[in-house]
């Protein structure tokens, strides 16, 4: 049996490889196809946009990955509101091009259900297709569970359709489904800092409005979270 590689904290030099890993995983997912319909452009655009948020996580969250870079988890410390990435209004259109509006719409729909209480947001969890079935996704979820339980905060994640069963094993419970216009569904989930199967109070939800490039309003308490490879 193949041993699961050691999990380590991400470094600045991991930004590109982690963005490419998550983009590869999303490339075949319905959410990835909805964001960038053209298959020939999809992986490059996804990686460019993801790089913005992975860089942001290095300042306002954390990244953990296997030492062979075949699986990674990216999260944000939402103990208080955090700003958008630096120069986001310029960088997003540069990265997404003609698809900017879809990334903005995804931001807006996700922001509606972003918890208002202090929490940890597990934004992306991806395993390379070549490493599926090797236990890497399970190892990352177990590592994540041990960390959030130590700090005693709830955790929030946004798996796409079909991925939630992996999170259920670690105590996550479903929230209201998000339906993308003429596209797939995203299934937010919340986990209390209690043993799996124990249910805490419901998470407050807030109505939020984000300013996409060229828009007029902004809620600085959210980031894209289509949950990467969607475990995994």
Order of alpha helices (4+ residues) and beta strands (2+ residues): beta-alpha-alpha-alpha-beta-beta-alpha-alpha-beta-alpha-beta-alpha-beta-beta
